[in-house]
Amino acid sequence: QRDFIDGDLNSWEFLSVELSKVFDLGSSGWSLQRVLALDFWTGYVPTWETETVDGQLRVTRRPPQYEGARLGGLYRMRGYEDNRFHDKASVYYSAEYRSIPAWQPLRGVDVLEFAGIEYWQWVLFAEAGQVAPHWNVSALHDDLHVDAGVSLRGMLHTAVCRLDVSVSEEGTRITAMYGHPF
């Protein structure tokens, strides 16, 4: 990402890499499909500059709080508030066990026919991540923040809708969203 709007002093760049892989675990007697989904993401803001002017720290060329190397919210570190962690560099890991049960109690309910429910899915997930002032392997893996949770997802018409319940050291968070996080 790159911001060109505010000139040299406020422009910033953000570099990121995301790798995801889904492993098919096959079906079972109670599940039509089971998969293990893994995700890795890292980011760095090379333009972020800090200097001390008249005894005060001055930070320039960094992205706003809602952009860049950030964790927390709907897609990464769901057990924390949106953009809870924000710095110059970040790393994030996620694992999800997704299962589509053979039992579909909603298919025959007349009141829900308008929703076009194709399937529903149970998900267990765990996440770990950290931010740091420099992209350094040891700094980014020191004292990782973790959360875990469960998710109920459904394919309604052509969109996956999800309800996540996640727990972290800062409490429990319930979110409703559409689409898989990765």
KEVEXPA-201129 format. One record per residue: x, y, z of N, C-alpha, C in turn; residue in three letters. Coordinates in pm, whole numbers, padded with zeros to 5 digits, always signed. Example, Ala and Ser with C-alpha at 12.3 -4.5 7.8 and 13.67 -1.06 7.14 Angstrom:
+01319-00569+00780+01230-00450+00780+01320-00330+00780ALA
+01285-00225+00708+01367-00106+00714+01290+00003+00787SER
***
This chain:
+00084-00117+00000+00000+00000+00000+00088+00123+00000GLN
+00032+00229-00051+00108+00354-00052+00009+00470-00048ARG
+00046+00574+00027-00035+00695+00036+00043+00809-00030ASP
-00017+00870-00131+00050+00978-00204-00012+01115-00175PHE
-00114+01122-00095-00197+01241-00085-00128+01360-00018ILE
-00063+01341+00096-00018+01454+00177+00126+01498+00156ASP
+00189+01462+00048+00325+01506+00023+00428+01424+00099GLY
+00554+01464+00091+00664+01387+00148+00656+01363+00298ASP
+00619+01464+00374+00621+01451+00520+00521+01350+00572LEU
+00407+01336+00506+00303+01246+00555+00281+01123+00468ASN
+00346+01113+00353+00325+00994+00269+00388+00872+00336SER
+00332+00756+00311+00380+00633+00375+00363+00516+00280TRP
+00438+00411+00309+00429+00285+00234+00414+00171+00333GLU
+00344+00067+00290+00326-00052+00373+00346-00175+00287PHE
+00438-00262+00329+00466-00386+00258+00412-00502+00341LEU
+00343-00596+00276+00289-00710+00350+00291-00836+00263SER
+00294-00950+00332+00290-01080+00268+00190-01166+00344VAL
+00103-01235+00271+00008-01328+00334+00015-01461+00261GLU
+00025-01568+00338+00027-01704+00284-00083-01784+00354LEU
-00169-01847+00277-00277-01928+00333-00278-02064+00264SER
-00316-02165+00340-00325-02301+00286-00440-02373+00355LYS
-00519-02444+00276-00631-02522+00329-00604-02668+00297VAL
-00605-02752+00402-00583-02896+00388-00716-02969+00403PHE
-00752-03049+00303-00876-03127+00307-00854-03250+00395ASP
-00933-03262+00500-00924-03376+00591-01028-03483+00560LEU
-01104-03463+00453-01204-03561+00413-01333-03549+00492GLY
-01419-03646+00472-01546-03648+00544-01540-03752+00654SER
-01642-03750+00739-01654-03850+00844-01802-03886+00855SER
-01837-03970+00950-01976-04010+00967-02068-03894+01002GLY
-02016-03795+01070-02099-03682+01113-02068-03553+01036TRP
-01968-03556+00948-01927-03434+00879-01915-03459+00729SER
-01976-03370+00649-01966-03381+00504-01828-03336+00455LEU
-01770-03239+00525-01637-03190+00488-01566-03138+00612GLN
-01435-03169+00620-01351-03117+00728-01223-03065+00665ARG
-01181-02945+00708-01056-02889+00657-00979-02824+00772VAL
-00849-02816+00753-00762-02739+00841-00712-02623+00757LEU
-00744-02500+00798-00704-02380+00725-00598-02306+00806ALA
-00484-02276+00742-00373-02208+00808-00346-02076+00737LEU
-00306-01975+00814-00277-01843+00757-00156-01782+00826ASP
-00070-01717+00748+00044-01642+00799+00043-01506+00731PHE
+00064-01400+00809+00067-01265+00754+00173-01185+00827TRP
+00246-01104+00754+00343-01014+00816+00344-00884+00738THR
+00378-00776+00807+00380-00646+00742+00485-00555+00801GLY
+00525-00455+00723+00630-00363+00765+00608-00227+00698TYR
+00632-00119+00772+00620+00017+00721+00761+00074+00707VAL
+00823+00066+00588+00961+00112+00573+00978+00264+00582PRO
+00871+00339+00563+00881+00484+00564+00869+00546+00703THR
+00826+00468+00802+00802+00517+00939+00931+00577+00995TRP
+00927+00704+01034+01044+00773+01087+01013+00833+01223GLU
+01110+00827+01312+01097+00891+01443+01221+00977+01468THR
+01201+01091+01533+01312+01177+01573+01270+01255+01696GLU
+01366+01301+01770+01338+01382+01887+01366+01527+01853THR
+01265+01613+01869+01276+01755+01841+01237+01830+01967VAL
+01331+01909+02021+01309+01986+02144+01259+01896+02258ASP
+01316+01777+02269+01282+01685+02377+01154+01606+02357GLY
+01088+01626+02243+00963+01554+02217+00981+01461+02097GLN
+00924+01341+02110+00931+01242+02003+00837+01284+01890LEU
+00888+01285+01769+00809+01320+01650+00808+01199+01557ARG
+00690+01156+01517+00674+01042+01428+00615+01094+01296VAL
+00680+01057+01185+00631+01099+01053+00626+00979+00959THR
+00555+00998+00850+00545+00901+00740+00498+00762+00786ARG
+00404+00761+00876+00345+00634+00919+00198+00632+00877ARG
+00143+00514+00858+00002+00505+00820-00089+00542+00937PRO
-00214+00575+00907-00309+00601+01016-00335+00474+01096PRO
-00395+00488+01211-00418+00377+01305-00492+00259+01241GLN
-00577+00285+01144-00658+00180+01081-00591+00117+00959TYR
-00465+00150+00931-00390+00092+00819-00256+00040+00870GLU
-00186-00032+00786-00049-00072+00817-00038-00196+00902GLY
+00068-00202+00982+00102-00319+01064+00016-00318+01191ALA
-00103-00370+01179-00199-00364+01290-00263-00500+01312ARG
-00301-00526+01435-00369-00650+01471-00487-00616+01561LEU
-00588-00700+01556-00708-00682+01637-00826-00651+01548GLY
-00936-00720+01571-01057-00690+01495-01115-00809+01422GLY
-01183-00781+01313-01263-00880+01241-01183-00987+01169LEU
-01060-00957+01128-00985-01051+01046-00859-01107+01111TYR
-00792-01031+01195-00668-01078+01259-00674-01044+01407ARG
-00662-01147+01490-00671-01134+01636-00812-01090+01677MET
-00908-01178+01647-01050-01149+01669-01089-01134+01815ARG
-01003-01178+01908-01032-01165+02050-00999-01028+02106GLY
-00952-00938+02021-00914-00803+02065-00994-00699+01988TYR
-01002-00579+02045-01071-00469+01979-01005-00437+01845GLU
-01079-00372+01757-01026-00333+01626-00899-00250+01641ASP
-00795-00287+01564-00668-00215+01561-00605-00198+01698ASN
-00623-00296+01784-00571-00289+01922-00419-00275+01926ARG
-00350-00343+01835-00203-00338+01832-00160-00275+01700PHE
-00071-00176+01707-00031-00100+01588+00113-00054+01606HIS
+00200-00085+01511+00340-00043+01519+00399-00048+01378ASP
+00529-00045+01370+00600-00042+01241+00604-00179+01173LYS
+00603-00289+01250+00611-00424+01196+00512-00515+01268ALA
+00469-00621+01200+00375-00714+01262+00393-00855+01205SER
+00348-00952+01285+00343-01091+01240+00216-01153+01297VAL
+00156-01247+01222+00028-01305+01262+00019-01449+01211TYR
-00034-01537+01296-00056-01678+01261-00199-01714+01299TYR
-00263-01798+01216-00397-01843+01247-00416-01987+01200SER
-00492-02063+01278-00530-02199+01240-00680-02214+01266ALA
-00751-02272+01169-00894-02297+01184-00925-02442+01145GLU
-01003-02508+01228-01059-02639+01194-01203-02612+01154TYR
-01237-02636+01027-01371-02607+00975-01441-02738+00940ARG
-01566-02750+00986-01641-02873+00962-01783-02838+00917SER
-01827-02903+00808-01966-02889+00763-02040-03014+00809ILE
-02125-03003+00912-02194-03122+00964-02295-03178+00864PRO
-02310-03309+00867-02410-03376+00782-02551-03339+00826ALA
-02567-03315+00954-02697-03277+01011-02727-03132+00975TRP
-02837-03107+00906-02875-02973+00863-03017-02945+00909GLN
-03035-02896+01033-03170-02876+01085-03244-02758+01024PRO
-03176-02668+00956-03240-02547+00904-03297-02563+00763LEU
-03263-02671+00696-03303-02689+00556-03455-02700+00541ARG
-03524-02761+00632-03668-02782+00618-03754-02677+00687GLY
-03697-02573+00742-03772-02470+00814-03826-02369+00712VAL
-03960-02366+00698-04024-02280+00599-03992-02132+00619ASP
-03986-02087+00741-03963-01946+00772-03826-01899+00721VAL
-03730-01991+00709-03594-01954+00669-03564-01980+00520LEU
-03666-02016+00442-03645-02043+00300-03590-01923+00225GLU
-03628-01801+00267-03581-01680+00200-03429-01665+00208PHE
-03366-01722+00310-03222-01707+00332-03139-01793+00237ALA
-03198-01893+00175-03124-01978+00082-03004-02045+00147GLY
-03024-02106+00262-02914-02167+00336-02867-02293+00265ILE
-02742-02288+00214-02685-02404+00146-02621-02500+00246GLU
-02545-02445+00341-02483-02527+00445-02450-02439+00564TYR
-02420-02504+00673-02367-02433+00789-02239-02502+00829TRP
-02156-02433+00905-02022-02480+00934-01984-02444+01078GLN
-01922-02540+01144-01867-02517+01278-01717-02497+01265TRP
-01663-02401+01338-01520-02369+01326-01460-02351+01466VAL
-01344-02411+01487-01260-02384+01604-01137-02311+01553LEU
-01095-02203+01620-00979-02130+01571-00888-02085+01685PHE
-00762-02064+01651-00662-02009+01742-00574-01913+01662ALA
-00533-01803+01726-00453-01702+01659-00341-01656+01751GLU
-00231-01612+01691-00120-01555+01766-00059-01444+01681ALA
-00015-01337+01746+00045-01228+01670+00113-01128+01761GLY
+00191-01041+01700+00265-00939+01774+00302-00825+01679GLN
+00319-00706+01735+00372-00592+01662+00501-00548+01730VAL
+00587-00479+01656+00715-00435+01711+00762-00310+01636ALA
+00854-00234+01695+00905-00113+01629+01001-00141+01514PRO
+01047-00264+01498+01136-00302+01388+01098-00443+01344HIS
+01120-00476+01215+01095-00613+01172+01215-00696+01215TRP
+01195-00767+01327+01298-00849+01387+01230-00977+01437ASN
+01279-01093+01396+01214-01220+01428+01197-01237+01578VAL
+01300-01212+01656+01288-01233+01801+01193-01132+01864SER
+01197-01007+01822+01106-00906+01879+00961-00937+01845ALA
+00937-00984+01723+00800-01014+01681+00745-01143+01743LEU
+00832-01227+01796+00786-01352+01858+00802-01352+02009HIS
+00843-01240+02065+00855-01227+02209+00717-01193+02266ASP
+00668-01277+02356+00541-01250+02423+00425-01231+02324ASP
+00403-01330+02239+00294-01325+02142+00159-01309+02210LEU
+00073-01229+02150-00066-01219+02195-00141-01336+02133HIS
-00228-01400+02210-00303-01514+02159-00452-01499+02189VAL
-00532-01562+02107-00675-01575+02133-00723-01705+02069ASP
-00840-01746+02107-00900-01868+02053-01050-01852+02058ALA
-01119-01933+01978-01263-01921+01981-01334-02022+01893GLY
-01464-02000+01882-01551-02083+01799-01627-01990+01705VAL
-01668-02047+01594-01742-01968+01496-01852-02055+01437SER
-01965-01996+01414-02076-02061+01344-02091-01986+01213LEU
-02078-02057+01102-02085-01993+00971-02191-02061+00886ARG
-02248-01986+00795-02347-02041+00705-02335-01980+00567GLY
-02357-02061+00466-02360-02011+00329-02503-01970+00299MET
-02527-01839+00298-02660-01784+00272-02658-01718+00136LEU
-02738-01770+00046-02736-01731-00095-02595-01755-00150HIS
-02515-01654-00169-02379-01677-00220-02273-01617-00127THR
-02307-01588-00003-02212-01527+00090-02201-01610+00217ALA
-02080-01621+00269-02059-01687+00397-02080-01583+00507VAL
-02173-01610+00597-02197-01524+00712-02142-01595+00834CYS
-02085-01519+00927-02023-01583+01042-02054-01509+01172ARG
-02058-01587+01279-02071-01536+01415-01956-01595+01494LEU
-01860-01510+01535-01741-01553+01607-01752-01519+01754ASP
-01712-01612+01840-01697-01587+01982-01551-01617+02014VAL
-01476-01516+02054-01333-01534+02080-01297-01486+02219SER
-01196-01551+02275-01150-01521+02411-01002-01488+02405VAL
-00964-01380+02472-00824-01340+02482-00796-01298+02626SER
-00673-01258+02652-00636-01211+02786-00712-01084+02824GLU
-00773-01018+02726-00847-00895+02752-00999-00916+02756GLU
-01044-01040+02750-01186-01067+02763-01244-01147+02648GLY
-01376-01148+02641-01450-01222+02540-01509-01122+02441THR
-01507-01159+02315-01559-01070+02211-01647-01151+02117ARG
-01764-01098+02084-01857-01162+01991-01871-01070+01872ILE
-01849-01124+01751-01861-01043+01630-01942-01117+01525THR
-02014-01042+01447-02087-01097+01333-02033-01030+01208ALA
-02008-01110+01105-01943-01059+00985-01978-01150+00868MET
-01946-01108+00747-01961-01196+00631-01823-01231+00579TYR
-01811-01346+00519-01686-01391+00462-01595-01460+00562GLY
-01511-01550+00513-01409-01611+00597-01303-01507+00627HIS
-01234-01516+00741-01129-01417+00771-01010-01430+00676PRO
-00990-01546+00616-00884-01566+00516-00922-01681+00427PHE
***
